[in-house]
Structures are given as structure tokens and as C-alpha cells.
């Protein structure tokens, strides 16, 4: 995948960022700082030396799960060296994977499938890192369950992207698709504005906007977690998967031990965030993911950070991608990935 310009990489990807899970870049539209870090300990690399494993992520919930690992690497406490680069949109991240400038990347789930298809299977998914980050937010106390949305207008972002497809699927499964109007906004702040101006308005927001909105306006509550709706709807064992981690196959083939070490470190980082949000929140701010420690600490539980690997990863992700494929085949790159997409260790 080397020897290709960024322009060529974007052309290869086909502008697919318009069809990826925009919820995972819901932390603001400003460019994220690059977070370069590495431990002083030696470890495996693409050349078998102590070179750092190059990890890319999006400014959003997936990078929250990396914050503790970034901190540990910066402090020289990891066995493997890592360098981290954070971007604001998939258009900035995915070409770097295609060109070989990144070894590992944390990306929206369906973007991983698109990337697999566009590169003829040159990447594999190695873990699920984030489940659904979307919640129904409202100040209307009569909205208690998903069926309560019947007869309402729901404000959200993500037209032509995963949030739209997820909502369409869930509304159809609940039998209320014809009774709900989805009104799309270009920015989450516009949804928050609708909620602030109308006490009966209903919106779907990603973290950390859920936390920001409910913190600033005590009348608003996150009434429904779409993970719960998904789990109650599906029968195939799938999950509402927002983010996954992919690795270049050429890198993995030469560095299986490095990938295993990263998965161990990533899992520990996610566990630390989920166990002690207050401890990790300053690391999230230091990494440039969010700029408010209080919001970060409150948002972490709602980000549903995980590090699911192996057959469980495949079960959770394959069903989700299949549902997206049935909604819009282009959202997953035109075809469902083959079994070799899933790294089972």
C-alpha cells in the first residue's frame, strides 16, 4: 500500500467518509493536535527494531480509550514503543493507512469495511473498541422508551451515514418508521439548540455531546441508550458497533507479537478508563481529545469503551455490518468483508 499520494488514497477511498460513523468524531470540528508519544523501552516493530508502532485515531470516544496507554507510553512504562497521531475526520486518517504511514488505526466500524474492500483485503480488524455512543436526549418526561418516539420529529446528525442507518433499522424493527420524522442537522450543536429552545423536542446525540447538553441544561436527560434498543432488537448476537481497530496485514504478518502486545495494552487502557474515569479524565484532556476534565469523566461511562477480540469481535461486528449493508451497501464498501477480515489471533 506504499507509493501512493494522499490525493490518490482519497480517490481510492472514494470519499467514503461521508458514509462512515460520524458519531465517532463528535468531539468538535476543530483539528486535533497530534499526540506523539513513545516509551523508552525497546520492542518489536515493522523492521524488528525498537521503532514505535504508529497508531492513528479520531478525535472522539475511540481516542478516550487510548488515553491511559498514551500516558503510559509517554512515561516510559510500556514494553512496546508507540507513537500516536490523532485527526478530526476519517479523510485525514484513512489515506495514512492506505499509504502505509500508520500500522494500526482506530476507525468507524463501517469505514474499516470500506477500507478492506477498497484495498483488496490489505487490512484486518483486530478489536472492537467502542460500542454505540448515541442516546435519545430530551426534556420531555413522556419519552420513556423507544416506542415513545412515535408521532415525533427527532433531530440528529449523520445524514447518509451510520446514525441514519441505525435509526432507520431500529425504527423499522419497532414498527414506527412511518410515524417518526428524522430531521438532520449538520452539527450536533444545532441539535442541542433545538433541545434548548423547545422543552418537548427530541434529539439523538453522540457522546460527549450528550454529557455536555445534560450538564449545561438540567432539564435534559439521556432518556434512551441506543445500545439497549439494539440489544433488545437483534437476534444474531451483533452489537451496535461504532469503532474498531484495524491493522495493515503486511505489518501484522511480520509482527504478530507486537499486535498481541498492543491488544494487551489497549485492553488495559480501556479497563483503566472504565474503572476510574476521574483518573483518566486528565489524560484525555492532556491528549487533546477533550478540553474539560469534568465533561470527560462524566462522558466516559456513556462512551461504552471496550476491547473485544477474537470470535466475540467477529460475532458482534459481522451482524452490525450486515444490517448496514442491507440499508445501504455502499456504507460498507459495496460488499460484506470475507472471514479473513477478522483477526482471530
Steps between C-alpha positions, in 0.01 A plus 500: 500500500801730474598725212166680492422866559238629741292621202515152346413343833194720534397414146542130579287540808235669290403770748355231724537713811158636410364155575692417815392523861511874553408448863859405570625843405250676720752683714514813287598601154829668576819320409637278771859534605737221414586301810843355443611272780723203556656301778869474555484121506582302190253277322410343168421709195456477124874461468551287808670792677385724784308732264165619630178345380318779318143531621237735359164588649214746472435782741210339682399206722745254344792719598364521855566128525862563400564785745641286781726314256622833360582612852682178581698513177600862563618397846712214365284236669411286199699201376432605141568844354204683351443822310151647484343730242149634541290656223154651484354315201541163328612685186813598690560157653415237240742612227782459751401137549480443126841660442661297779570801719304340786523143626184499709195726489183543705221578254120487465381142459364536149803702390707193582284294265528763227876508547518120476304501175685793344842348574411146393525366854825672601373570853342294776295600800670401826251622759173677561588809704175694536136398511217742436548858618155624398219584740153650470514830690196705596339709768164332443434257785244310292784354289578188700570235236569475129133457409439843655659653190188420294338817370808714564774679313847387604798728441838341431816517293641241261289520185625231262712349775477237773277703737232521228525131414490394864195713570323376185564141600387543860191699407401242240555212743285682757225546241497880528712606202203664328408689817836668565653789305879517503624855456873517438730777610856558385643538851415353839488853641196564282324204657587632845356838400169339399483325836575823685234696313217246530440302818313233304767457231674164459852450368754227448849604609838329527733519796639731621223731374254301711698587812557861394131555427369337818762674715420847365123447504371311803161456332652270240557129559644216297173311499594208274836337428488362146723210608211376713256534211738314269555217747125460547444495123764272346507121518837437334731588788615822333567821686460865408867536406623853444878459503753229417877470478660395173856407413682465171538134415858539380590649838315228691661219306845626597404599856240268647657537846477879476130482415440268794684743728298793369174315561610428856595864553184630335283276718676623814454861387127452443462322834672788678266755340190302587615422854621848596365775271616770741860379473496474122312825431812719539681268258216545250545876522880476485472289183285769339187289466284729716573827674299453821588241764157505663324436170751227414445319830121516465506399133723193530231259630272598212771442240474121548871442460595136443783289362324196358711256299484162330175322420300731727623793294396328179154414633437854619632673190388273216132531588525876533666534160238273348223727623678806357552315172128433476432869561760627252765272349735792433518573873720191541684530168253317277550152644525333837857409597613139476595304811866596459400855596480384861828441682437210737851481646 
